[in-house]
Amino acid sequence: MSDVSVAAEPAYGIVLAGDMDLIRRSHDRFQELAVDCDHMADAVPVKPRPARTVATEVSTEGPGTFLGNERRTITLKPSDQPGWWFNRCDHTDYLPVGVSVMNVWTTGSVVSNIVLRSGPPSNYIRMVEHMIALRLGRDVDHLVIELSSGDPPLFDRGSLDLLEALDAAGRQDVPGTVDYVTVKETVTVGGPSGSFLTLMPADPHRPMLTLDCAVDFKTAIGQQRIRFPVTEEHFTYGAAARTNSSASKKLYCQTIGKCFADIRNLGYTEKNVLIAGRRKYLNEPALMHNGKSLEAVWHRAVLDLLAALALIDRGRFLGHVVSYKAGHTLDVQMIRLLYQLDLLKSVKI
């Protein structure tokens, strides 16, 4: 378990992991960043509602993320069991894998992604973030996601194909109501590169989930920052954002990376990944705002950060989240520490 600093600041609270001085300097740099897009005026409190699952079974397919042009299918199925579950139909002897921080196996190395696993090593699912983020972007609380392997599709439009399938499946209420959780106090984890992630408690009088997210790349992506409440409208907009790669990493994957099994058949193309060179994009960026592409920061906020919060299986997270230069490793570290240090509490709606 990481050591917890006893020092605290109002802006980032208790530092659970990382260097306090580095976090303080990074926070100052974050505060100096201009906000490219601010939707905080759209924020409204959440309301009580019954728990829901999908009304009908629905499927969608695309090329495998790690198996080149081989097609992969995802099927969304109704469930009366609380939570989200992955079921690999090619492993009939294994139990489904619950969407929980307790089942995170790794966050990758060259290809950064969240991998869930339960039981034997072969019962894994890679690149789950682009699927489980939908748990907080839509009103589906019980769901089974069936796959034919541990290699999900990688779509040309971020996770929009999967989101459209989820919406097409309709909804049905199930017994019980939705549980909500927040942090007991403001907490921060920091990374060695100056990244940090801060979670703040929900306002008991106006409970909601809001994000203030910034990225800072030494490529054409540069500095980007957005602020918004998590609503279906904003989630739909951000779900179209593709993952991004630098031109140097793309070259590595196409050359030296061919020596490694996890990279050899990587299904990245110029359609499904945003590729950024030092000074310009190598393909057409999306999600333009005032002449600037914010695709990278929308992807980080909607399909990466919300995926990490979806790993909290005790309820839907509410509160204010600040992310600066963070990624999957720091995200998962934060959620693990919330469990290890008993920092979550219920929110009454």
Buried (B, 14 or more C-beta within 10 A) or exposed (E): EBEBBEEBBEBBBBBBBBBBEBBBEBBEBBEEBEEBBEBEEEBEEBEEEBBBBBEEEBEBBBBBBBBEEEEBBBBBBBBEEBBBBBBBEEBEEBEBBBBBBEBBBBBBEEBBBBBBBBEEEEBBBBBBBBBBBBBBBBBBBBBBBBBBBBBBBBBBBBBBBBBBBBBEBEBEEBEEEBBBBBBBEBBBBBBEEBBBBBBBBBBEEEBBBBBBBBBBBEBBBBBBBBBBBBBEEBBBBBBBBBBBBBBEBBEBBEEEBEEEEBBEBBBBBEEBBBBBBEEEBBEEBBBEEEEEBBBBBBBBBBBBBBBBBBBBBBBBBBBBBBBBBBBBBBBBBBBBBBBEBEBBBEBEB
